Amino acid sequence: MKKLTAISYSSSANLGSGFDTLALAHDAFRDKITLNMVENTGALEVSIIHDGIQADPVKNTASYAFMKMAEDLDIKGRFLISVEKGIPEGLGLGSSGASAAGSVIAANRLLDLDLSKEMLTHYAMLGEGASSGSPHADNVAASIFGGVVFVKSTKPLRVLPLGPHCMNRIMLIIPRIEIRGKTKMARSMVPEMVHMDSAIGNSRLMSLLVLGLTGGDRSLLREGMNDNIVETSRLSLFPFYPEVKEICLQENAIGVSVSGAGPSMILLVDDETNVENIKLRVKPLMKQRGIDTEFVQCNIAGGATMYEG
C-alpha cells in the first residue's frame, strides 16, 4: 500500500467586494487528508473515511475531487481517502474547499501526475460542487496556491497570486452558530440582476481592494473591503454583522468583511488596531444574542503541502 498525507489550510473568500474572485489562505485551522493506494489495478474504486466515519464518496469534496481527476486521467485501482478535519465546517472558513485541495495535492504527488496548480485547482473546484451545489474556485485556489489569489476566469481556469507587501495579520471573529445548507442558501440569496449604479460602485470597491492588497495601502484596503451587493443580500443570515463591523472599524481595524458565506468575519489588523478592545466589545454583544463567539488571530498561510509529521 502506498500512501501520502497532505495538509491544507483554512481560507476566507470574497474579502468584501471580491465575490467568487478573491480569497486568502490563513493558518487559523488545517485539515489532514491521506490518500491510500490500496491496489493499483482494476476498475477505479474510491472509499472515504471522514473523521473516522465512512462517508459517501460522491457527496464528500475530497473524494469527489479525486474521482473527477481519476476519470479524466484514466486512473485505475482501489483508493482509500481519510480526512481528519481541523477546519470547522459551515462557518465560512473554506472547510470543504480545503479538503478537496488536500486530496488533489496528495494525489498529484502520490501518482507522479505533475499537474499544474491551476489544473489541481480545477479538480478541487469540481469537488466543491459536491458541497455547495455549484463549483467555485476562490477558496480552493487560496488553499492550493496559498497567500492571496485572484480568480481571473473559470473557463478556462486562470488564477493570479497577489503579493501583499505588508498585510499579513488577520483576526477571525467566529460566531458558533449552525445554519443547515448555509452555503447553498447563501448563494441562492445573491441577486441575479443588479442596478448599473450598484455594479459600478462594487467595481470601484474591488479595484481599491486589489490595489490595497498588492500595494499594502491601509486606506485602500479599508475602503475596498466593503460590498453593497452580496453582503447586503445575505444580511438576514447574520444580522449582527453591521454592528460588529462598526465596532471593529471604531477600534481601527484595517478592514472588515464577512468571510465567504459567513457567519465568520475576517479582519485585517495591524499595530494601530486595538484587538483587545474589539474582543471586549464584541463578545458581550454576541452573548446578548445567545451566540458564543471565538476570536482567532492568525497569519496568511502557504498552499497545501505534504504532511511531514
Secondary structure, 3 states (H helix, E strand, C coil): CEEEEEEEEEEEEECCCEEEEEEEEEEEEEEEEEEEEEECCCCCEEEEEECCEEECCCCCHHHHHHHHHHHHHCCCCEEEEEEECCCCCCCCCCHHHHHHHHHHHHHHHHCCCCCCHHHHHHHHHHHHHHHHCCCCCHHHHHHHHECEEEEEEECCEEEEEECCCCCCEEEEEEECCCCCCHHHHHHHCCCCCCCHHHHHHHHHHHHHHHHHHHHCCHHHHHHHCCCCCHHHHCHHHCCCHHHHHHHHHHCCCCEEEECCCCCCEEEECCCCCCHHHHHHHHHHHHHHCCCCEEEEEEEECECCEECCC
